[in-house]
């Protein structure tokens, strides 16, 4: 039995798409367990780039089945666009994609409310794609699930009820134009024909697969420090990207999990608002952004960039149970004479024993750095660990020791081939 969880170990954008693609041919099934179309996983095959938002990256490997779990919130329009995109590029989707009957649907009113909230004083830097409001309806027990597409009569009742309620809020609270329920009905009733062929009882599907000896890779979106419970609240996502969220998000019990694999960027980035202790402002941060092409795959927003944070990674390792990691974008650091690594936090003159998740503390902490020499050499063509510059190997050993994890994959470029396995 092999059921592994792959976790983004920082604030997202660690390069999960490439690593899932690399690992994909070692698994029979890749299952996405949370998030929505606010995630963007970028994979480069030869010279062609693919950006996937909902469908697991394993779809790009022949013979791998892909699952979208109940923990994912689905924009049906975005889903169909992604399916058609893949089919137009020669990838088979039908018969390989299985969507949980309990996954919730993102509705037009979710996007409207999300955009209104992000234009106000209390914005948190979301993508505006309706993810948070959809999860709110889910936990308020007013959500519409993908299985509702199978019953048009019941679906219409639920849509009319919800649109009526949301229109009162949109008009009376936000003073915005009401949504046309008939337009929404026409759109969502039409999804029945195309989407229902993918609807599956995912827990039963995965249970049988595991009993049959098939291997499963469970793929999260975003990163552990954006977890709604364990992240830098309130600047977090609306679901649980941590390894614990995997069991809930697809219906696999924790007793079946055999390993947890972390994805770690060789430096640190963050999109949107929220505390970022090792952030580089000015020319240094701008240079990292330029060298690493640090712009969001979903929104195109520039990512904030900073030094590697080993103290943060220790916290992430602890809450996720990470045993091994893949280091991505190591090549981006090749232009630097010196590289800093944060090894501890100091608050009010005292070193902290544990990672603080309150914004007020994180905004006041002082990162303690250790400086290492850079390697100033292009490493993108290197395929063996022993061929890396000694400074590069020292950097990897240092961050491994101070973060408490074992490195098993090193990415030295965006392509499949630009990978070193230990």
HUSULVEN-V885623 format. One record per run of one state. SS is the DSSP state (H for helix, E for strand, - for the rest). FROM is the first residue (numbers start at 1). TO is the last residue. If there is no record, write none. Layout:
SS;FROM;TO + SS;FROM;TO
//
This chain:
-;1;2 + E;3;8 + -;9;15 + H;16;24 + -;25;28 + E;29;32 + -;33;34 + E;35;35 + -;36;40 + E;41;45 + -;46;47 + E;48;52 + -;53;56 + H;57;60 + -;61;64 + E;65;68 + -;69;71 + E;72;74 + -;75;75 + H;76;88 + -;89;96 + E;97;100 + -;101;103 + E;104;105 + -;106;107 + H;108;118 + -;119;130 + H;131;139 + -;140;144 + E;145;145 + H;146;150 + -;151;151 + H;152;172 + -;173;180 + H;181;189 + -;190;190 + H;191;198 + E;199;200 + -;201;201 + H;202;211 + -;212;215 + E;216;219 + -;220;223 + H;224;226 + -;227;242 + H;243;250 + -;251;253 + H;254;256 + -;257;258 + E;259;265 + -;266;267 + E;268;270 + -;271;278 + E;279;279 + -;280;282 + H;283;291 + -;292;294 + E;295;295 + -;296;301 + E;302;302 + -;303;303 + E;304;306 + -;307;307 + E;308;309 + H;310;320 + -;321;323 + E;324;328 + -;329;329 + H;330;335 + -;336;337 + E;338;347 + -;348;349 + E;350;351 + -;352;358 + H;359;362 + -;363;365 + E;366;373 + -;374;384 + H;385;387 + -;388;389 + H;390;403 + -;404;405 + E;406;411 + -;412;414 + E;415;415 + -;416;418 + E;419;421 + -;422;422
//
